[in-house]
Amino acid sequence: MRRPRGEPGPRAPRPTEGATCAGPGESCFPSDGPLVCALEQERRLRLPPKPPPPLQPLLRGGQRLEAALSCPRFLRYPRQHLISSLAEARPEELTPHVMVLLAQHLARHRLREPQLLEAIAHFLVVQETQLSSKVVQKLVLPFGRLNYLPLEQQFMPCLERILAREAGVAPLATVNILMSLCQLRCLPFRALHFVFSPGFINYISGTPHALIVRRYLSLLDTAVELELPGYRGPRLPRRQQVPIFPQPLITDRARCKYSHKDIVAEGLRQLLGEEKYRQDLTVPPGYCTDFLLCVGSSGAVLPVRTQDPFLPYPPRSCLQGQAASSPTTRDPAQRVVLVLRERWHFCRDGRVLLGSRALRERHLGLMGYQLLPLPFEELESQRGLPQLKSYLRQKLQALGLRWGPEGG
């Protein structure tokens, strides 16, 4: 029977709330209904059971040490974990690969842990004949970086023998070893004779690492000039010398947002005036200074533009020039270097400067610059610029420095 035109037909029932609606021609069931739950349970029963997780192998001391050091998140493992793993390791488990991982871990995270460093030094001595200079340079790296001279008595004689045997085989590794020893003030004369020889210098000039090797050789030559007055062997020719660290180090540039340099610069600007200090000035033979002041004989801070901010280098020629000149022509101005000692300039959890920082400060002092350290603890305790200016004023006045009212 036909429905009259305009009359609505019977309305289709609406699905209940929470029902599972299928496509055209299929029924709709509640998602939590008994039929859907029964079908889901049957589907799960038909799935194959999950295999049990594989048993973790039992790691011995050397294997546990390597596993910890191979983990991307090194600091997850405390020092005691590394020390105990090393103590439990058998001698045959301590391979060069494991000890290199340990050395890199200590150097990367600035961990000055004597037990671990002594273990590396002992391994180096015991395995001397089996190690190439390319491996030795990695094992020696943490000693120079962490400013740690091991107690192992054969440490230096062993390195001297390795350098004598391997110097001509791996020039870059040889220079890297000497750089670590330079930070420890333990440069062997025989190895210096080799790297400063014309044959070695000519050889490295044609290598891809020529610039970095010349920079290292320039630093070694500076160490010979300042710290080894008894050395009478060959030296790096002046035409081969390059600036050592002509700009702030990579670590400082990477952590610039955590550095106190900007606020100290503003404090000095308001306290002294812009003309009475220089920031990031590189002084011969190539050390970048944080802040440098020129101070007259009366203690007055002088405008840098009226003075030569550099002290003559090498100092020996400076002393000879002063002896030949009269007292009236001698430059009486003193150079004061304000040295920022940031948190990352020290070994972790300690008050020992990293080897590169200690070397720079030592050389600047030997060249005649007066150093004024600004430790990070003191800088962090200053609350705001007015308090920092008061702190800097006290530091400068303690050195006997004074300045006019135009400095702020």
KAZI-V139665 format. One record per pair of residues at least 24 apart in sequence whose ideal C-beta (glycine too) atoms are under 7 Angstrom apart, sorted by the first residue. I is the first residue (numbers start at 0). J is the second residue. If there is no record, write none. Layout:
i/j
I/J
I/J
//
This chain:
i/j
59/92
60/84
60/85
60/87
60/88
60/89
60/92
61/88
61/89
61/92
61/93
61/97
62/92
64/88
64/97
65/97
65/100
68/100
68/101
68/104
69/100
73/104
73/108
74/108
78/110
78/112
81/115
82/114
82/115
85/115
85/118
93/122
95/130
95/134
98/122
98/138
99/134
99/137
99/138
102/137
102/138
102/140
102/141
103/137
105/141
105/145
106/140
106/141
106/144
108/347
109/145
109/346
109/347
109/353
110/347
111/145
111/147
111/346
111/349
111/351
116/141
116/142
116/147
116/149
117/149
117/150
117/151
120/149
120/151
120/154
121/151
123/157
124/151
124/153
124/154
124/157
127/157
127/160
127/161
131/165
132/161
132/165
132/168
132/169
132/172
132/173
132/176
133/169
133/172
135/161
135/176
136/172
136/175
136/176
139/176
139/179
140/179
142/179
142/183
143/178
143/179
143/180
143/182
143/183
143/354
144/353
144/354
145/346
145/353
145/354
146/182
146/351
146/352
146/353
146/354
146/357
148/183
148/185
155/185
159/187
159/189
162/187
162/190
163/189
166/190
166/193
170/199
170/202
170/203
171/208
171/212
174/212
174/215
174/216
177/219
178/215
181/218
181/219
181/222
181/358
182/354
182/355
182/358
184/226
186/222
186/227
188/230
188/232
191/219
191/223
191/230
191/232
192/232
192/233
194/219
195/232
195/233
195/234
195/235
196/233
200/239
213/239
213/241
214/241
214/243
217/241
217/243
217/284
217/285
218/243
221/284
221/362
224/313
225/362
225/365
225/366
240/284
242/281
242/285
243/284
243/285
243/286
244/285
244/286
244/287
245/281
245/285
245/287
246/287
247/279
247/287
250/343
254/343
258/341
259/339
259/341
259/378
260/289
260/339
262/384
262/387
263/290
263/339
263/373
265/384
266/384
266/387
266/388
266/391
267/391
269/388
269/407
270/388
270/391
270/392
270/406
270/407
271/300
271/402
271/406
272/405
272/406
272/407
274/302
274/303
274/304
275/300
275/302
275/303
275/402
275/406
276/303
277/303
277/308
280/308
282/309
283/309
283/312
284/312
286/359
286/362
286/363
288/336
289/337
289/338
289/339
290/337
291/334
291/336
292/335
293/332
293/334
294/332
294/333
294/335
294/400
295/331
295/332
296/331
298/399
298/400
298/401
299/401
299/402
300/400
300/402
301/332
306/332
308/334
310/334
310/366
310/367
310/368
312/366
314/366
314/367
333/369
334/368
334/369
335/369
335/371
335/398
336/363
336/368
336/370
336/371
337/371
337/373
338/370
338/371
338/372
338/373
339/373
340/372
340/373
340/374
340/375
341/375
342/375
371/398
//
